[in-house]
Amino acid sequence: MQGKEKGRSDESSCRGNILLPAKRSFPLFPLNDFIMKMYELRNVSNHNFEQSLKKMCKEGAYWGTITGVYVGVEYRMERIRGTRDWKNAMLGGALTGALISAASNSNREKIVTDAITGSAIATAAEFLNYLI
C-alpha cells in the first residue's frame, strides 16, 4: 500500500503498517535522525511510537511536578530557618514524599514510608553534592 491514504496529506506516506512522516529537519530536536532511522528500519509502528511518546510526556510531567514541589519546599525551609544546610533537604524530601504519596491516595503507612524515603534520598543527594 504505497502513496497517499484516504484522509492523509502529502506530509506522510504509508509503508506496510507504519506511517512514516515526511523528512523534515528539526534543528532543536537532536534525536530526529535516530527516530527517522527507527521508522525506516520498521522497528517501531506509528501506534507504538505515539504510545511511548505519550507515556514519556506523562512521566516527565510527573517527575517535573515532584521536582518543583521539592525545590519549593526546600527553598521555603531555607527562608524560614535562615540557613542553608542538609536539614533543609531532609525536611524538603520528607514533605515532598508525604505530599506526593498523599496525593496519590495511598494508605497511612505508605505515606510515612514515602516521607522517610524522600527524606533519605534528598539528604544523601545533599551530602554527595557537598562532597563532590
Buried (B, 14 or more C-beta within 10 A) or exposed (E): EEEEEEEEEEEEBBEEEBBBEEEEEEEEEEEBEEBBEBBEEEEBBBEEBEEEEEEEEEEEEEEEEBEEBBEEBBEBBBEEEEEBEBBBBBBBBBBBBBBBBBEEEBEEEEBBBBBBBBBBBBBBEBEEEEEE
